Amino acid sequence: MISVNAVFPKRGADKLPPELDQTRAGRVTAFHRSVDNYRATPLHSLPGLAKELGLAGLYVKDESFRFGLNAFKSLGATWALARILCDRLDKDIDTVDFSFFKQNEIFEKIKDITFVTATDGNHGRGLAWAARQLGCRAKVFMPAGTVPIRVRNIQALGAEVTVTEVNYDDSVRMAARAADENGWILVQDTAWEGYE
């Protein structure tokens, strides 16, 4: 999995939402570095292409190494689940690292929590991995026509997978409905009115 980041000249940095503040980003990075087996992924500069495109810099980050998943959404899923769990535990996410969730007392409080999502592949794989790392459960809905290897990859991470007979958007609706009906926590990588 390759991720491409472009560095644009500074402008409007004072108008960034708080989630993109450099201090906040540093705290998120510190949390991620505390995750078991965290390693920085290779970052490659493409100065020639950056110049051609009129950019200050262009970098390619190879996320295929991230936790052996060959999927780039594991960090986002881990951060999302950790934030949700901290809210449930009345704990400030900025005061914990990954080992906090490995404490027996905390594990006992979160082990029966189920996270649910719909996915075409990467998000569900990241969520399944993160839930397993945190000691929680994962339910993943996948749309009709999903490639079997994607199903197996997510199941191998301990998630229960349901391949639906509908498209992605309807699978998202099914996941949201299942969350409501079962008291699960929906963690979706798309937004709609009322869910952001």
N, C-alpha and C positions, 0 to 999 in steps of 0.2 A: 504494500500500500504506500503510495507516494502522496505527500501533502506539499502543496506549493504555497509559499508565503511571499508576498511582495512588500517591500519597504518603500513607502511613499514619503515624500518630503513632509516634515512636520507642519500641520495646519489644523487648527480646531482641536488640539489636544485638550484645551481647557473645557471643551464641551462634551468630553467623553462621559458615559454613564459610570457610576461608582464601581461597577463590576470590572471595568477595564482600567481602573486606576493602577499605576505602577506598584504602589504599596500593596494593594489587594492582589495583584498578579503575583507578587513575590510570596505572599502568604499561601496562595494556591499552589505555587511551584514547590514551596517547602513541604506542604502536605503531600503532594505527589511523590516527592523524593523519599518520603517516609514509607511509601508502599513497598511491601516485600518484593524484591527482585527488580526494583526500579533501575533503569539505566537510561541515560540520555541517548537518543537516537541520532544517527548520523545526519549532519546538515551540510549540504553541498551548495556552494556559491556558484551562480551562473552570471558572472560579470558581463560577458559579451551580450547575452540575451537581455540582461537588465539595461545595458546601454542602448541597445537597439529599440527597446520599448520605452525608453525615457524614464526609467526607474532608478532610484538611488541604489537599490539592491534587489536581487531576486535569488531566493534560496529554495532548494528542494530538500525536504526532510523525509527520510525513508522510515516510515512507521511500521514496516513489515517486521521489525525486530521487537516491537513493543510487547513485552510479556509473552512472546512466542505465539501471539494470536493472529498475526498478519491482518490485523484490523485496527483502524486508527481511533476508534471511539471509546476505548477502555478508560482513558483518563477522564473524559467528560462524564462517563457513567459512574466512575468511582467517586468523583467529586459530587455529583448530584445525589447519589445514595448517601454519602457521608453527611452532606448538608441536611438531608431529610431526617436521617437518624439522629443527628445532633438536635434538630428541632424537637423531635419526639422525646429525647432524653433531657431536654432543657439544658443543653450544653452549647457553649459558643464554639462554633467550628474553628475559629481562629486560635483557640486554646488547646486544640488536640492534634495529635498526629495519628497515623494509621494504627499504631500499637494500642491506642485507646480502645479500639473496637475488639481487640484480641483478649482483653481482660475477661476472666470468667464471669464476673458480675455483669459486665456489659453484654457479653455473648448471651447470657441467659435472658436478658431483657429484649434482645433483638432477633433471636434465632427463629422465631415463628412469624416474622414479618415477611410478607410476600410482595415483591415488586413485579409489575406486569407492564408489558409493552407490545407494540406491533413493530415489525421490522421486515426489511428486504434482506438483511444479513448483518452488516457491521454493527449497527446500534444494538441489536438483540444479542449479538455475541459479546459486545462490551458490557452490556448490562448483566448478562448471565455470569460473566467472569467476575465482575465487581460484586454481585450478590454472593457468589460463592466465597470470594475473599473475605467478605464482611460477615459471613456465617448466616446469610439470609436465603430466602427462596426466590426463584424467578419463574415466571410464566411468560411465554413468548408466543404471540400470534404471528403467523407468516401467511402472506397471500397465496392464493392459488397459483400454481405454476412455479413455486419455489424450487430451486435446484436442490436435490436430495443432500448433497454434500454440505450445504449451508445448514440444513436441519440437523444433520449429524454433528457438525461442529458446535452448534449451540447446545445440543443434548449432551455432548461430551463434557460440557462445563456444568452439568447438573441441572439445567433448566428443563422444565416441562414445555414441550413445543406442541402447538396446535397449528397444523396447516389448514387454513380455511378454504372455503370454496368461493371466496370473493376476492376483490382486488385489494390493493394496499390501503386505500382510504377507508374502505369498509372494514378492513382488519383493524385499523386504528379505532374505529367506532366500537368494534367488538371488544377490544382490549379495555377501552374506557368503560363500557357497560359491565364487563366482568369485574373491573376494579370496584365499581359502585356496588354491585351485587354481592361481592365476596369480602369487602373490606380490605382489598389489596391496594397498593399504592401504585398509581400510574406514573411512569416515567417515560415520556414520549419525546422524540427528537423533532417534533413538528408542533406547531401551535395553532390554536383556533380561539374564537371568542370564549372567554372563560377559562382557558388553559394556556398559559404562557410559560 
